[in-house]
Amino acid sequence: MKALFLTGTFDLRKTQNPLILMEKPEPVPGPGHILIRVRFCGVCRTELDEIEGRVKAAYYPIIPGHQAVGVVEETGEKTTRFSKGDRVGVGWFYSACGHCGYCLSDRENLCSEFKATGRDADGGYAEYMVVPESSAHILPENLSDLQAAPILCAGAIGYRSLLLSGLKNRQLLGLIGFGASGHLVLQMAQYLFPDSPVFVFSRSEKERTLAGKLGAAWTGEIGCLPPEKTDVAIDTTPVWKTVLTALEYLKPGGRLIINAIGKEETDKSCLLQLDYSRHLWLEKEVKSVANVTRKDIAGCLALAVKIPLKPAVQEYSLKEANLALKEIKTGLIEGAKVLRISSS
């Protein structure tokens, strides 16, 4: 089978093609696992974190990709959930121990044995992949393969961010950054909290235009003074400076959710500018999002059908994965980027 491999960490300012296309034998599903013929796989900023070393892969070479959509090709022994031909999706969650306090309280994302698809096990930048059957999800019939791919991570992590934010109807939500996750959060927030205005902060004019089309009450550059302060803010950017911006524009008692698995180290010196009375005082809160649970992915898929959620998608071939990643790195983002792995 054809697959893209990451062989180590790279500086993307110096390396144009960090992923290498190679042939590999088709994997075989063991007990409790299924073999999936991958049709599409979303491209996530987390892949940049993995390439640049902010997120460490468990081994090299590894196949990245954790927003995979495909068809069950074969089932291993002791599998009960799926049959050959079932259309399924796989997100960031690959496995957890299943018996610790976190796993037993719907917080498997915090398990010390949490494993991620494409980081701790080969992912979806390949024609075939093997996953535990417990980490795969049947996809709703009225959700196309192309639409489903970004919902499996960008959507699911945005869904979790909204739950953690504690946003209530009529409260004001601020979105800092408006890429693959942000544009899905906006649509989910409008459905769940129809009387809550959404302000979108983005450095990209294209992203601000998309936000306006999707119904944002206000859009502006990151750092622009909004019409009023927000009750809740969700930061989806890869940089530290936006954390200070979001905190400054929070109302007293407001909560900032940082929806990112890693922040770039190059601008962390700006945190020295954090002023307690200006940024944190008056009971403001900061909460990070760590991974997702299977329940988050299932909940987001169900919500996507109800809304219905419409991801803005740019499609690429498997060979164009390095181009898609480069465009994310340089800020050429309008919605989500998805690789077409196969047409069958």
One Martini backbone bead per residue (centre of mass of N, CA, C, O) as a GRO file, in nm:
protein
  344
    1MET     BB    1   0.101   0.032   0.013
    2LYS     BB    2   0.034   0.365   0.040
    3ALA     BB    3   0.244   0.604   0.230
    4LEU     BB    4   0.305   0.843   0.482
    5PHE     BB    5   0.618   0.945   0.629
    6LEU     BB    6   0.768   0.999   0.946
    7THR     BB    7   1.130   1.017   1.043
    8GLY     BB    8   1.107   1.295   1.208
    9THR     BB    9   1.227   1.602   1.285
   10PHE     BB   10   1.139   1.942   1.163
   11ASP     BB   11   1.215   2.239   0.993
   12LEU     BB   12   0.981   2.416   0.803
   13ARG     BB   13   1.183   2.646   0.704
   14LYS     BB   14   1.380   2.406   0.559
   15THR     BB   15   1.141   2.195   0.500
   16GLN     BB   16   0.922   2.089   0.243
   17ASN     BB   17   0.932   1.744   0.279
   18PRO     BB   18   0.865   1.556   0.558
   19LEU     BB   19   0.699   1.365   0.383
   20ILE     BB   20   0.709   1.019   0.275
   21LEU     BB   21   0.655   0.825  -0.005
   22MET     BB   22   0.554   0.480   0.046
   23GLU     BB   23   0.586   0.141   0.065
   24LYS     BB   24   0.359  -0.103   0.224
   25PRO     BB   25   0.233  -0.341   0.384
   26GLU     BB   26  -0.053  -0.461   0.458
   27PRO     BB   27  -0.226  -0.466   0.727
   28VAL     BB   28  -0.312  -0.672   1.016
   29PRO     BB   29  -0.568  -0.771   1.208
   30GLY     BB   30  -0.613  -0.821   1.524
   31PRO     BB   31  -0.742  -0.861   1.808
   32GLY     BB   32  -0.995  -0.614   1.816
   33HIS     BB   33  -0.948  -0.540   1.511
   34ILE     BB   34  -0.941  -0.321   1.218
   35LEU     BB   35  -0.964  -0.285   0.868
   36ILE     BB   36  -0.903   0.014   0.674
   37ARG     BB   37  -1.018   0.175   0.390
   38VAL     BB   38  -0.903   0.472   0.287
   39ARG     BB   39  -1.042   0.781   0.162
   40PHE     BB   40  -1.005   0.997   0.401
   41CYS     BB   41  -0.791   1.274   0.539
   42GLY     BB   42  -0.726   1.494   0.764
   43VAL     BB   43  -0.567   1.807   0.825
   44CYS     BB   44  -0.357   1.891   1.102
   45ARG     BB   45  -0.182   2.091   1.319
   46THR     BB   46  -0.061   1.851   1.479
   47GLU     BB   47   0.135   1.767   1.255
   48LEU     BB   48   0.321   2.007   1.300
   49ASP     BB   49   0.397   1.937   1.592
   50GLU     BB   50   0.523   1.665   1.513
   51ILE     BB   51   0.736   1.763   1.309
   52GLU     BB   52   0.857   1.997   1.521
   53GLY     BB   53   0.840   1.848   1.832
   54ARG     BB   54   0.596   1.920   2.035
   55VAL     BB   55   0.512   1.634   1.934
   56LYS     BB   56   0.573   1.300   2.014
   57ALA     BB   57   0.655   1.028   1.871
   58ALA     BB   58   0.680   0.686   1.940
   59TYR     BB   59   0.791   0.651   1.636
   60TYR     BB   60   1.019   0.549   1.366
   61PRO     BB   61   0.837   0.537   1.129
   62ILE     BB   62   0.534   0.732   1.077
   63ILE     BB   63   0.182   0.753   1.035
   64PRO     BB   64  -0.015   0.996   0.997
   65GLY     BB   65  -0.333   1.068   1.101
   66HIS     BB   66  -0.679   1.162   1.263
   67GLN     BB   67  -0.911   1.190   1.002
   68ALA     BB   68  -1.058   0.905   0.924
   69VAL     BB   69  -1.210   0.767   0.622
   70GLY     BB   70  -1.394   0.450   0.571
   71VAL     BB   71  -1.369   0.092   0.513
   72VAL     BB   72  -1.434  -0.214   0.610
   73GLU     BB   73  -1.226  -0.498   0.523
   74GLU     BB   74  -1.143  -0.622   0.815
   75THR     BB   75  -1.167  -0.863   1.084
   76GLY     BB   76  -1.083  -0.960   1.380
   77GLU     BB   77  -1.066  -1.120   1.644
   78LYS     BB   78  -1.313  -1.038   1.874
   79THR     BB   79  -1.519  -0.895   1.695
   80THR     BB   80  -1.858  -0.701   1.707
   81ARG     BB   81  -1.925  -0.407   1.568
   82PHE     BB   82  -1.824  -0.499   1.275
   83SER     BB   83  -1.841  -0.500   0.917
   84LYS     BB   84  -1.800  -0.551   0.610
   85GLY     BB   85  -1.850  -0.214   0.467
   86ASP     BB   86  -1.834  -0.026   0.682
   87ARG     BB   87  -1.869   0.311   0.770
   88VAL     BB   88  -1.586   0.494   0.902
   89GLY     BB   89  -1.433   0.663   1.187
   90VAL     BB   90  -1.120   0.833   1.293
   91GLY     BB   91  -0.951   0.969   1.558
   92TRP     BB   92  -0.732   1.054   1.806
   93PHE     BB   93  -0.846   0.820   1.942
   94TYR     BB   94  -0.714   0.490   2.024
   95SER     BB   95  -0.633   0.459   2.346
   96ALA     BB   96  -0.681   0.304   2.674
   97CYS     BB   97  -0.695   0.130   2.967
   98GLY     BB   98  -1.013   0.128   3.109
   99HIS     BB   99  -0.951   0.136   3.462
  100CYS     BB  100  -0.921   0.406   3.552
  101GLY     BB  101  -1.053   0.688   3.684
  102TYR     BB  102  -1.077   0.832   3.411
  103CYS     BB  103  -1.211   0.606   3.240
  104LEU     BB  104  -1.458   0.573   3.462
  105SER     BB  105  -1.523   0.917   3.409
  106ASP     BB  106  -1.507   1.025   3.106
  107ARG     BB  107  -1.151   1.070   3.110
  108GLU     BB  108  -0.957   0.922   2.891
  109ASN     BB  109  -0.783   1.175   2.798
  110LEU     BB  110  -0.610   1.149   3.095
  111CYS     BB  111  -0.471   0.903   3.056
  112SER     BB  112  -0.150   0.765   3.090
  113GLU     BB  113  -0.233   0.553   2.830
  114PHE     BB  114  -0.274   0.737   2.612
  115LYS     BB  115  -0.357   0.704   2.261
  116ALA     BB  116  -0.267   0.823   1.933
  117THR     BB  117  -0.346   0.881   1.624
  118GLY     BB  118  -0.036   0.923   1.453
  119ARG     BB  119   0.160   0.895   1.725
  120ASP     BB  120   0.124   0.578   1.854
  121ALA     BB  121  -0.004   0.514   1.569
  122ASP     BB  122  -0.092   0.445   1.276
  123GLY     BB  123  -0.251   0.629   1.030
  124GLY     BB  124  -0.439   0.800   0.749
  125TYR     BB  125  -0.175   0.833   0.546
  126ALA     BB  126  -0.331   0.579   0.396
  127GLU     BB  127  -0.486   0.309   0.245
  128TYR     BB  128  -0.431   0.168   0.528
  129MET     BB  129  -0.574   0.073   0.857
  130VAL     BB  130  -0.528  -0.001   1.210
  131VAL     BB  131  -0.781  -0.052   1.470
  132PRO     BB  132  -0.957  -0.039   1.727
  133GLU     BB  133  -1.292  -0.087   1.742
  134SER     BB  134  -1.337   0.127   1.982
  135SER     BB  135  -1.224   0.384   1.786
  136ALA     BB  136  -1.466   0.351   1.604
  137HIS     BB  137  -1.716   0.508   1.375
  138ILE     BB  138  -2.017   0.532   1.272
  139LEU     BB  139  -2.152   0.685   0.992
  140PRO     BB  140  -2.364   0.890   0.882
  141GLU     BB  141  -2.539   0.890   0.588
  142ASN     BB  142  -2.569   1.229   0.569
  143LEU     BB  143  -2.243   1.204   0.573
  144SER     BB  144  -1.983   1.271   0.412
  145ASP     BB  145  -1.663   1.197   0.382
  146LEU     BB  146  -1.557   1.491   0.355
  147GLN     BB  147  -1.716   1.604   0.603
  148ALA     BB  148  -1.625   1.400   0.831
  149ALA     BB  149  -1.321   1.434   0.874
  150PRO     BB  150  -1.308   1.715   1.042
  151ILE     BB  151  -1.507   1.620   1.272
  152LEU     BB  152  -1.312   1.406   1.421
  153CYS     BB  153  -1.142   1.673   1.536
  154ALA     BB  154  -1.209   1.970   1.490
  155GLY     BB  155  -1.495   1.916   1.598
  156ALA     BB  156  -1.444   1.759   1.866
  157ILE     BB  157  -1.261   1.975   2.005
  158GLY     BB  158  -1.475   2.197   1.983
  159TYR     BB  159  -1.692   2.054   2.145
  160ARG     BB  160  -1.527   2.034   2.406
  161SER     BB  161  -1.479   2.336   2.440
  162LEU     BB  162  -1.774   2.413   2.481
  163LEU     BB  163  -1.824   2.241   2.732
  164LEU     BB  164  -1.587   2.373   2.905
  165SER     BB  165  -1.687   2.678   2.893
  166GLY     BB  166  -1.998   2.722   2.995
  167LEU     BB  167  -2.183   2.825   2.797
  168LYS     BB  168  -2.457   3.051   2.766
  169ASN     BB  169  -2.727   3.172   2.677
  170ARG     BB  170  -2.645   3.513   2.577
  171GLN     BB  171  -2.363   3.477   2.566
  172LEU     BB  172  -2.033   3.576   2.481
  173LEU     BB  173  -1.833   3.468   2.204
  174GLY     BB  174  -1.483   3.403   2.153
  175LEU     BB  175  -1.276   3.365   1.856
  176ILE     BB  176  -0.938   3.255   1.828
  177GLY     BB  177  -0.938   3.190   1.544
  178PHE     BB  178  -1.035   3.038   1.194
  179GLY     BB  179  -1.024   2.738   1.125
  180ALA     BB  180  -1.117   2.421   1.133
  181SER     BB  181  -1.242   2.457   1.423
  182GLY     BB  182  -1.373   2.743   1.439
  183HIS     BB  183  -1.596   2.704   1.208
  184LEU     BB  184  -1.741   2.478   1.379
  185VAL     BB  185  -1.797   2.621   1.645
  186LEU     BB  186  -1.985   2.836   1.536
  187GLN     BB  187  -2.211   2.640   1.441
  188MET     BB  188  -2.259   2.505   1.717
  189ALA     BB  189  -2.325   2.761   1.881
  190GLN     BB  190  -2.573   2.851   1.715
  191TYR     BB  191  -2.739   2.596   1.790
  192LEU     BB  192  -2.702   2.583   2.114
  193PHE     BB  193  -2.674   2.930   2.114
  194PRO     BB  194  -2.883   3.141   1.949
  195ASP     BB  195  -2.827   3.413   2.158
  196SER     BB  196  -2.513   3.402   2.090
  197PRO     BB  197  -2.270   3.591   2.023
  198VAL     BB  198  -1.999   3.603   1.772
  199PHE     BB  199  -1.654   3.658   1.797
  200VAL     BB  200  -1.391   3.715   1.548
  201PHE     BB  201  -1.040   3.643   1.556
  202SER     BB  202  -0.822   3.736   1.275
  203ARG     BB  203  -0.548   3.763   1.048
  204SER     BB  204  -0.748   3.666   0.825
  205GLU     BB  205  -0.950   3.774   0.577
  206LYS     BB  206  -1.075   3.505   0.487
  207GLU     BB  207  -1.172   3.420   0.767
  208ARG     BB  208  -1.352   3.666   0.822
  209THR     BB  209  -1.537   3.623   0.581
  210LEU     BB  210  -1.638   3.344   0.664
  211ALA     BB  211  -1.756   3.430   0.936
  212GLY     BB  212  -1.966   3.623   0.817
  213LYS     BB  213  -2.118   3.406   0.647
  214LEU     BB  214  -2.175   3.228   0.922
  215GLY     BB  215  -2.268   3.472   1.149
  216ALA     BB  216  -2.094   3.670   1.270
  217ALA     BB  217  -2.121   3.961   1.464
  218TRP     BB  218  -1.794   3.982   1.460
  219THR     BB  219  -1.488   4.109   1.306
  220GLY     BB  220  -1.122   4.079   1.364
  221GLU     BB  221  -0.832   4.142   1.451
  222ILE     BB  222  -0.583   4.051   1.633
  223GLY     BB  223  -0.620   4.312   1.886
  224CYS     BB  224  -0.887   4.413   1.849
  225LEU     BB  225  -1.143   4.603   1.957
  226PRO     BB  226  -1.429   4.513   2.071
  227PRO     BB  227  -1.748   4.611   2.142
  228GLU     BB  228  -1.717   4.375   2.362
  229LYS     BB  229  -1.690   4.168   2.605
  230THR     BB  230  -1.637   3.836   2.692
  231ASP     BB  231  -1.737   3.542   2.853
  232VAL     BB  232  -1.603   3.366   2.623
  233ALA     BB  233  -1.301   3.188   2.514
  234ILE     BB  234  -1.145   3.049   2.208
  235ASP     BB  235  -0.823   2.912   2.147
  236THR     BB  236  -0.672   2.801   1.813
  237THR     BB  237  -0.388   2.882   1.826
  238PRO     BB  238  -0.010   2.853   1.809
  239VAL     BB  239   0.007   3.102   2.008
  240TRP     BB  240   0.062   3.321   2.290
  241LYS     BB  241  -0.047   3.614   2.245
  242THR     BB  242  -0.359   3.539   2.241
  243VAL     BB  243  -0.394   3.494   2.543
  244LEU     BB  244  -0.379   3.792   2.626
  245THR     BB  245  -0.604   3.897   2.449
  246ALA     BB  246  -0.835   3.719   2.562
  247LEU     BB  247  -0.809   3.814   2.860
  248GLU     BB  248  -0.854   4.119   2.816
  249TYR     BB  249  -1.156   4.047   2.668
  250LEU     BB  250  -1.265   3.959   2.940
  251LYS     BB  251  -1.484   3.921   3.162
  252PRO     BB  252  -1.579   3.894   3.458
  253GLY     BB  253  -1.559   3.548   3.507
  254GLY     BB  254  -1.418   3.445   3.273
  255ARG     BB  255  -1.337   3.202   3.004
  256LEU     BB  256  -1.045   3.028   2.888
  257ILE     BB  257  -0.991   2.827   2.598
  258ILE     BB  258  -0.731   2.600   2.508
  259ASN     BB  259  -0.717   2.480   2.163
  260ALA     BB  260  -0.423   2.302   2.209
  261ILE     BB  261  -0.138   2.088   2.199
  262GLY     BB  262   0.042   2.340   2.096
  263LYS     BB  263   0.299   2.589   2.133
  264GLU     BB  264   0.497   2.810   2.017
  265GLU     BB  265   0.823   2.914   2.126
  266THR     BB  266   0.898   3.194   1.979
  267ASP     BB  267   0.659   3.374   2.165
  268LYS     BB  268   0.678   3.332   2.491
  269SER     BB  269   0.790   3.612   2.591
  270CYS     BB  270   0.505   3.756   2.610
  271LEU     BB  271   0.435   3.646   2.902
  272LEU     BB  272   0.593   3.877   3.051
  273GLN     BB  273   0.331   4.077   2.998
  274LEU     BB  274   0.176   3.973   3.222
  275ASP     BB  275  -0.105   4.120   3.391
  276TYR     BB  276  -0.292   4.067   3.650
  277SER     BB  277  -0.505   4.310   3.643
  278ARG     BB  278  -0.552   4.289   3.322
  279HIS     BB  279  -0.582   3.957   3.273
  280LEU     BB  280  -0.681   3.792   3.568
  281TRP     BB  281  -0.853   3.940   3.720
  282LEU     BB  282  -1.175   3.878   3.825
  283GLU     BB  283  -1.204   3.558   3.794
  284LYS     BB  284  -1.038   3.441   3.581
  285GLU     BB  285  -1.006   3.172   3.338
  286VAL     BB  286  -0.792   2.880   3.261
  287LYS     BB  287  -0.833   2.623   3.001
  288SER     BB  288  -0.752   2.318   2.885
  289VAL     BB  289  -0.721   2.088   2.611
  290ALA     BB  290  -0.722   1.720   2.623
  291ASN     BB  291  -0.799   1.588   2.384
  292VAL     BB  292  -1.027   1.309   2.340
  293THR     BB  293  -1.320   1.138   2.339
  294ARG     BB  294  -1.544   0.919   2.221
  295LYS     BB  295  -1.787   1.092   2.310
  296ASP     BB  296  -1.711   1.344   2.149
  297ILE     BB  297  -1.725   1.222   1.866
  298ALA     BB  298  -2.015   1.116   1.882
  299GLY     BB  299  -2.148   1.390   1.956
  300CYS     BB  300  -2.055   1.546   1.702
  301LEU     BB  301  -2.186   1.367   1.489
  302ALA     BB  302  -2.477   1.406   1.590
  303LEU     BB  303  -2.478   1.718   1.566
  304ALA     BB  304  -2.409   1.742   1.263
  305VAL     BB  305  -2.689   1.634   1.171
  306LYS     BB  306  -2.878   1.846   1.310
  307ILE     BB  307  -2.796   2.128   1.202
  308PRO     BB  308  -2.608   2.107   0.973
  309LEU     BB  309  -2.280   2.044   0.931
  310LYS     BB  310  -2.050   2.269   0.731
  311PRO     BB  311  -1.767   2.216   0.602
  312ALA     BB  312  -1.489   2.378   0.496
  313VAL     BB  313  -1.325   2.245   0.197
  314GLN     BB  314  -0.999   2.125   0.104
  315GLU     BB  315  -0.867   1.935  -0.160
  316TYR     BB  316  -0.632   1.656  -0.163
  317SER     BB  317  -0.381   1.468  -0.227
  318LEU     BB  318  -0.155   1.263  -0.094
  319LYS     BB  319   0.091   1.409  -0.242
  320GLU     BB  320  -0.020   1.704  -0.108
  321ALA     BB  321   0.040   1.716   0.202
  322ASN     BB  322   0.282   1.914   0.220
  323LEU     BB  323   0.124   2.154   0.109
  324ALA     BB  324  -0.097   2.168   0.324
  325LEU     BB  325   0.099   2.212   0.563
  326LYS     BB  326   0.230   2.470   0.459
  327GLU     BB  327  -0.033   2.639   0.455
  328ILE     BB  328  -0.079   2.625   0.757
  329LYS     BB  329   0.192   2.749   0.845
  330THR     BB  330   0.131   3.028   0.656
  331GLY     BB  331  -0.202   3.081   0.673
  332LEU     BB  332  -0.355   2.907   0.437
  333ILE     BB  333  -0.679   2.937   0.552
  334GLU     BB  334  -1.012   2.771   0.471
  335GLY     BB  335  -1.082   2.579   0.693
  336ALA     BB  336  -1.042   2.258   0.570
  337LYS     BB  337  -0.812   1.984   0.521
  338VAL     BB  338  -0.822   1.717   0.264
  339LEU     BB  339  -0.745   1.386   0.189
  340ARG     BB  340  -0.737   1.186  -0.095
  341ILE     BB  341  -0.682   0.844  -0.105
  342SER     BB  342  -0.956   0.736  -0.239
  343SER     BB  343  -1.238   0.652  -0.478
  344SER     BB  344  -1.358   0.361  -0.333
   0.00000   0.00000   0.00000
